[in-house]
Amino acid sequence: MYAVIRTGGKQYRVAEGDVLRIEKVAGDVGAEVTFNDILLLGGTDSPKVGRPTVSGAKVVGKILAQDKHRRVLHFRKEKEGWTRRRGHRQPYTEVKVTSIAG
């Protein structure tokens, strides 16, 4: 069984046991997180498509890590002779999907 969930402005296709990195959600490592925006449930006889979400469906996951991605550098150079270098590290949450209920 698989599901398409929406979190952090993005959509993910998940199945039980999948590990994915999503936009940061509140919670400690080891805590459970529940996703209620289920757009599609599939893998059985016929898929359930939500309008816009499937009512009564949920995906439960366990938080494995709260971390930041690799550094992205932004370098700017002007012809007047000055430069500017800035970096950014986007925070993420690593989640393992434990169950899909539909």
Order of alpha helices (4+ residues) and beta strands (2+ residues): beta-beta-beta-beta-beta-beta-beta-beta-beta-beta
